[in-house]
Amino acid sequence: MAITDVTVFGAGIFGMSVAYACLKRGANVTLCDPNGPGTGASGGLVGALAPHVPELWNNKKQFQLESLLMAQEFWDDIEQASGLPSGYKRSGRLQPLASARLVELAHERTVKAVDLWQGKADWRVLDENPHPGWGPASPTGFWVYDTLSARMSPRMAGPALAAAFQARGGKITTTAPEKGVCVWATGIAGLIKMSKVFSHEVGNGVKGQSALLGHDARDLPQVFSDGVHIIPHADGNVAVGSTSERYYDDPNTTDQQLEDVLERAYEICPALRTAPVLERWAGLRPRASTRSPMLGAWPNRAGHFIANGGFKIGFGMAPKVGEVMADLVLENRDTIPEGFRVEDNL
Ligand SMILES: Cc1cc2nc3c(=O)[nH]c(=O)nc-3n(C[C@H](O)[C@H](O)[C@H](O)COP(=O)(O)OP(=O)(O)OC[C@H]3O[C@@H](n4cnc5c(N)ncnc54)[C@H](O)[C@@H]3O)c2cc1C
């Protein structure tokens, strides 16, 4: 079989995952990013790989489930090929249940998860915090602990993925001609460009601010409470996020809104209050107008493809995005679910 030349533009988590999947299937792949790998949204701090609730099932939830279930093998392979840690661990997630209604709903979801998560993970209702001292307190005395949630550290996983790609023979450049098949995984810049090309807003950026604290909780589950993600990383730091801002003055600066998120995090996990803040970070999430990933062929532009719209769950979706894009680009097999297509955003 002839070797296909693939050029992937954009070395965020989507571009790198597509490039890596194509490379593993035998293509000759160049990954091009003028700013270098992991410099867009994928260079952030948080890295929660957390599922949607197991109910009202749809394509998005099924796709995300499959991607989350692929993640262990995906990151193991990358660690092996690169010799670098990704920080991946399926360490679970703890959420306090704030009302009697939520406790009731959580019990219903326990039953639904058995079927929807195919026995591969559970949604457990606990009447005791298994990690007292790691918060969060629960007003009802009940918590949900799910065994599907995982974490990865963007600052470890991105370099590991770039190194694995190169170790397997992929090329990373800052400029490249549009050679062979071209995949555009250019995040927010791509959404802006496509909005011009299609004379219609196909998506926009949603700003997020987050912080990294020096506190070693690496073996503990992530916490989600009061809209705040608290993610213990493998390197002995804890990420806290995030704001969600449709309107902003500067996409890359942090402000009082992040301090408010931090204050909520301290209330949820008091152990964090004395931890040093090592970094404050802000960036734009690439949000397609459907809020779902935007994947597929570029309309009326033969040989060009789009992988964008990771929005708030790009890291969790990336393993599966890489595979469905490789199916399409290299094998002309369309395995992209409805609702995730480029046309859905036009
Ligand atoms: C604060 C915050 C917290 C988040 N938390 C999580 C989380 O916990 N879990 C999760 O799953 N997701 C999270 N996300 C979302 C996640 O970061 C994104 O969905 C994901 O990083 C998007 O990846 P991407 O590769 O599409 O885009 P990006 O990472 O933005 O990459 C796009 C790349 O394209 C490059 N580029 C632009 N133009 C060109 C061009 N013409 N040619 C070549 N390259 C170009 C850019 O330099 C950039 O490197 C968070 C996002 C934010 C902002």
The ligand as a Gaussian input file, in Angstrom:
#p B3LYP/6-31G(d) Opt

LIG

0 1
 C       -8.714000      26.799000      31.853000
 C       -8.988000      25.569000      31.024000
 C       -9.166000      24.360000      31.674000
 C       -9.406000      23.205000      30.934000
 N       -9.564000      22.011000      31.600000
 C       -9.751000      20.893000      30.899000
 C       -9.857000      19.658000      31.580000
 O       -9.730000      19.589000      32.805000
 N      -10.082000      18.535000      30.835000
 C      -10.215000      18.576000      29.477000
 O      -10.412000      17.527000      28.861000
 N      -10.119000      19.746000      28.800000
 C       -9.892000      20.898000      29.496000
 N       -9.799000      22.082000      28.844000
 C      -10.032000      22.097000      27.396000
 C       -8.806000      21.695000      26.606000
 O       -7.696000      22.440000      27.057000
 C       -9.067000      21.932000      25.123000
 O      -10.266000      21.300000      24.713000
 C       -7.947000      21.383000      24.270000
 O       -6.694000      21.760000      24.774000
 C       -8.098000      21.839000      22.806000
 O       -7.043000      21.288000      22.086000
 P       -6.757000      21.705000      20.592000
 O       -5.596000      20.900000      20.163000
 O       -7.994000      21.633000      19.777000
 O       -6.401000      23.266000      20.654000
 P       -5.083000      24.015000      21.164000
 O       -4.446000      23.327000      22.292000
 O       -5.468000      25.423000      21.378000
 O       -4.086000      23.881000      19.949000
 C       -4.210000      24.588000      18.750000
 C       -2.816000      24.819000      18.207000
 O       -2.911000      25.294000      16.874000
 C       -1.809000      26.141000      16.634000
 N       -2.079000      26.933000      15.436000
 C       -2.902000      28.000000      15.286000
 N       -2.898000      28.399000      14.004000
 C       -2.074000      27.574000      13.315000
 C       -1.684000      27.452000      11.955000
 N       -2.149000      28.269000      11.009000
 N       -0.827000      26.466000      11.614000
 C       -0.369000      25.606000      12.539000
 N       -0.714000      25.651000      13.846000
 C       -1.554000      26.632000      14.234000
 C       -1.676000      26.921000      17.932000
 O       -0.355000      27.449000      18.073000
 C       -1.999000      25.852000      18.971000
 O       -0.816000      25.246000      19.468000
 C       -9.523000      23.265000      29.528000
 C       -9.309000      24.487000      28.869000
 C       -9.041000      25.636000      29.615000
 C       -8.779000      26.935000      28.888000

